[in-house]
Amino acid sequence: MQPKTGYRIGMDGALLAAACASLPKVKTALELGCGVGGALLSLKMRRPALALTGIEREPDYAALARENIRLNDLSDVTIIEGDIGLGYKAPLSSPALVGEVAGEVPPEGAKHPPRFDLVFSNPPYFDDPETLRAPHEAKRPAWIADDGLPAWLDFAQSAVVDNGHIVFIHRADRLADILSGLSKKCGSFVIRSIQPFADKDAKRVLVRAQRLGKAPLRLLPPLVLHDNGARKHTPEVEAILRGEAELGW
């Protein structure tokens, strides 16, 4: 289920889920800004054993995410209402969540919020509403990051375990900002650009980072969404969208 008007689940969330599904040794995962649960539940379908948590600021979207979990009869999926801009501890520190949210509690004790093997996000793509024509009010939370992209990057770095993974999908022109922001605590970057056609510039980029990682940066071959034939998507993308293939690293 999703709203009739406003933000709708799209290609970016599907690719994000496919990229996360290919990561090894992941038992717990957290999505920042999960909306109605499109990417979160897609990942759950691909990796049923994963314990998943989603954080969503908008109550209506969070309610729809919970309803989607119920309709799909899924277990080990928790939705938390919280604001990424308030920082990592705020939405995950409620005493009511102790034992409910799957994740590793730091050695300091149960009063500290859990951390996760994987933190992933398709965050709002714009920091400043003046940079684009004002979106429909129902779409605004999904389009405008009120606290800026750095707040989402900082939250992810705090919420992931040492040697755990962070995966973001974002505008290609924000790649430098993503790498700079995640370099505070992360390394071992892996980047895959996403091009609409083979002869067109990338519009999106998938970035994977590892907390405390030290490996050299890797730049993977691009993912091309469309060809110039009669098909809507390239065979590789069609297989990913049908759940027949993952988007490996």
C-alpha positions as CSV (number, residue, x, y, z in Angstrom):
1,M,0.0,0.0,0.0
2,Q,1.1,3.5,-0.7
3,P,-0.5,7.0,-1.0
4,K,-2.5,7.8,-4.1
5,T,-0.8,11.2,-4.2
6,G,2.7,12.1,-2.9
7,Y,5.8,10.1,-3.0
8,R,5.5,6.7,-4.8
9,I,7.9,3.7,-4.6
10,G,10.2,3.8,-7.6
11,M,13.3,2.4,-9.3
12,D,15.8,3.7,-6.7
13,G,14.3,1.8,-3.8
14,A,14.3,-1.4,-5.8
15,L,17.9,-1.1,-6.8
16,L,18.9,-0.2,-3.2
17,A,17.2,-3.4,-1.9
18,A,18.9,-5.5,-4.6
19,A,22.3,-4.0,-3.7
20,C,21.9,-4.6,0.0
21,A,20.7,-8.2,-0.6
22,S,24.0,-9.2,-2.0
23,L,26.1,-8.3,1.1
24,P,27.4,-11.2,3.1
25,K,27.3,-11.8,6.9
26,V,24.4,-9.4,7.5
27,K,21.9,-10.4,10.1
28,T,20.4,-7.0,11.1
29,A,19.7,-4.0,9.0
30,L,18.3,-0.5,9.5
31,E,16.8,1.7,6.8
32,L,16.8,5.5,7.3
33,G,13.7,7.1,6.0
34,C,11.8,3.9,5.1
35,G,8.6,5.6,3.9
36,V,5.9,3.0,3.4
37,G,8.5,0.2,3.4
38,G,9.1,-0.3,-0.3
39,A,12.9,-1.0,-0.1
40,L,12.7,-2.5,3.4
41,L,10.1,-5.1,2.4
42,S,11.8,-5.8,-0.9
43,L,15.0,-6.6,1.0
44,K,13.0,-8.8,3.4
45,M,11.6,-10.8,0.5
46,R,15.1,-11.3,-0.9
47,R,16.7,-12.1,2.5
48,P,13.9,-13.6,4.7
49,A,16.2,-14.3,7.6
50,L,17.2,-10.6,8.0
51,A,15.9,-8.7,11.1
52,L,14.9,-5.3,9.8
53,T,14.2,-2.0,11.3
54,G,12.9,1.1,9.5
55,I,12.9,4.7,10.8
56,E,10.3,7.1,9.3
57,R,9.5,10.7,10.4
58,E,6.1,11.0,8.8
59,P,3.4,9.2,10.9
60,D,1.1,8.5,7.8
61,Y,4.0,6.7,6.0
62,A,5.0,4.8,9.1
63,A,1.4,3.6,9.6
64,L,1.3,2.4,6.0
65,A,4.7,0.6,6.4
66,R,3.3,-1.2,9.4
67,E,0.2,-2.2,7.5
68,N,2.3,-3.5,4.6
69,I,4.2,-5.6,7.1
70,R,0.9,-7.0,8.4
71,L,-0.5,-7.7,5.0
72,N,2.6,-9.6,4.0
73,D,2.6,-11.5,7.3
74,L,6.3,-10.7,7.9
75,S,8.1,-11.1,11.2
76,D,11.3,-9.4,12.5
77,V,10.4,-6.1,10.8
78,T,10.0,-3.1,13.1
79,I,9.0,0.5,12.2
80,I,10.1,3.4,14.4
81,E,8.8,6.9,14.1
82,G,11.7,9.2,14.4
83,D,13.5,12.2,12.9
84,I,17.0,11.6,11.4
85,G,17.8,15.2,12.1
86,L,17.7,14.6,15.8
87,G,20.6,12.2,15.6
88,Y,21.2,8.5,16.2
89,K,20.3,8.2,19.8
90,A,17.0,10.0,19.8
91,P,14.8,7.6,17.8
92,L,16.5,4.4,19.0
93,S,16.8,5.1,22.8
94,S,13.2,4.6,23.9
95,P,13.0,2.1,26.8
96,A,10.1,0.5,25.0
97,L,12.4,-0.6,22.1
98,V,14.8,-2.5,24.3
99,G,14.5,-6.1,23.1
100,E,12.2,-5.1,20.2
101,V,14.7,-3.8,17.8
102,A,17.2,-6.3,16.5
103,G,20.8,-5.0,16.7
104,E,24.0,-5.1,18.6
105,V,23.9,-3.2,21.9
106,P,27.3,-1.6,22.5
107,P,29.3,-2.8,25.5
108,E,28.4,0.2,27.6
109,G,25.0,-1.5,28.3
110,A,21.4,-1.7,27.3
111,K,20.8,2.0,27.9
112,H,22.6,2.7,24.7
113,P,20.8,2.2,21.4
114,P,21.5,-0.8,19.2
115,R,23.8,-0.8,16.2
116,F,23.3,-2.7,13.0
117,D,25.3,-4.9,10.5
118,L,23.9,-2.8,7.7
119,V,22.5,0.8,7.4
120,F,21.0,1.8,4.1
121,S,19.0,4.7,2.7
122,N,17.5,6.4,-0.3
123,P,17.5,9.9,1.4
124,P,15.7,13.0,0.2
125,Y,17.7,14.3,-2.8
126,F,17.6,18.0,-2.1
127,D,18.8,20.1,0.8
128,D,17.4,23.4,-0.2
129,P,13.8,23.9,-1.5
130,E,15.0,26.9,-3.5
131,T,17.1,24.5,-5.8
132,L,14.0,23.1,-7.5
133,R,10.5,23.9,-8.2
134,A,8.5,23.3,-5.1
135,P,7.3,19.7,-5.0
136,H,3.7,18.7,-4.2
137,E,3.3,19.1,-0.4
138,A,2.7,15.4,0.0
139,K,6.0,14.7,-1.7
140,R,8.0,17.3,0.2
141,P,9.3,15.0,3.1
142,A,10.7,12.5,0.5
143,W,12.3,15.3,-1.7
144,I,13.7,17.8,0.8
145,A,16.2,16.9,3.5
146,D,15.4,19.6,6.1
147,D,18.6,18.9,8.0
148,G,20.8,18.3,5.0
149,L,22.5,15.2,3.6
150,P,25.3,15.3,6.3
151,A,22.7,14.5,9.0
152,W,21.8,11.3,7.2
153,L,25.5,10.3,6.7
154,D,26.3,11.0,10.3
155,F,23.3,9.0,11.6
156,A,24.4,6.0,9.4
157,Q,27.9,6.1,10.7
158,S,26.8,6.1,14.3
159,A,24.2,3.3,13.8
160,V,26.4,0.8,12.1
161,V,28.6,-1.7,13.9
162,D,32.4,-1.7,13.4
163,N,33.2,-3.3,10.0
164,G,29.5,-3.1,9.1
165,H,28.2,-1.7,5.8
166,I,26.5,1.5,4.8
167,V,24.7,1.7,1.4
168,F,23.2,4.9,0.0
169,I,21.6,5.6,-3.4
170,H,21.6,9.3,-4.3
171,R,22.1,11.8,-7.1
172,A,25.4,11.3,-9.0
173,D,26.3,15.0,-8.5
174,R,26.4,14.5,-4.7
175,L,29.0,11.7,-4.9
176,A,31.9,13.9,-3.6
177,D,29.7,15.0,-0.6
178,I,28.8,11.4,0.2
179,L,32.4,10.3,0.2
180,S,33.6,13.3,2.2
181,G,30.8,12.8,4.8
182,L,31.3,9.1,5.2
183,S,35.1,9.4,5.4
184,K,34.8,10.5,9.1
185,K,34.4,6.9,10.2
186,C,34.3,4.8,7.1
187,G,36.4,3.6,4.2
188,S,36.6,0.6,1.7
189,F,34.3,2.6,-0.6
190,V,32.7,0.8,-3.6
191,I,30.8,2.9,-6.2
192,R,28.5,2.0,-9.0
193,S,27.0,4.6,-11.2
194,I,23.6,4.2,-12.7
195,Q,23.0,5.5,-16.2
196,P,19.7,5.9,-18.0
197,F,21.4,4.9,-21.3
198,A,24.9,3.7,-22.1
199,D,25.7,7.0,-23.9
200,K,24.2,9.2,-21.2
201,D,25.7,10.6,-18.0
202,A,24.9,8.9,-14.7
203,K,22.0,10.4,-12.8
204,R,22.3,8.2,-9.7
205,V,25.0,6.5,-7.8
206,L,25.1,3.6,-5.4
207,V,27.8,4.0,-2.7
208,R,28.8,1.3,-0.2
209,A,31.1,2.0,2.7
210,Q,32.5,0.0,5.6
211,R,32.9,1.5,9.1
212,L,36.6,1.4,9.9
213,G,37.3,0.0,6.4
214,K,40.8,0.5,5.0
215,A,40.6,-1.1,1.5
216,P,41.2,1.0,-1.6
217,L,38.2,2.6,-3.3
218,R,36.7,0.5,-6.1
219,L,34.8,1.9,-9.0
220,L,32.5,-0.8,-10.6
221,P,31.1,-0.9,-14.1
222,P,28.0,1.2,-14.5
223,L,24.4,-0.2,-14.4
224,V,22.6,0.9,-17.5
225,L,18.8,1.0,-17.1
226,H,17.5,1.2,-20.7
227,D,18.7,0.3,-24.2
228,N,17.5,1.7,-27.5
229,G,15.4,-1.3,-28.4
230,A,11.7,-2.1,-27.7
231,R,12.3,-3.3,-24.2
232,K,11.6,-1.0,-21.3
233,H,14.7,-2.1,-19.4
234,T,18.0,-3.8,-20.1
235,P,18.0,-7.6,-19.4
236,E,20.2,-7.1,-16.3
237,V,17.8,-4.5,-14.8
238,E,14.7,-6.5,-15.7
239,A,16.2,-9.5,-13.9
240,I,16.9,-7.3,-10.8
241,L,13.4,-5.8,-10.8
242,R,11.8,-9.3,-11.1
243,G,13.8,-10.5,-8.1
244,E,15.7,-13.0,-10.3
245,A,19.1,-11.3,-9.7
246,E,20.9,-9.2,-7.1
247,L,23.0,-6.1,-7.7
248,G,26.4,-7.4,-6.6
249,W,29.5,-5.5,-5.5
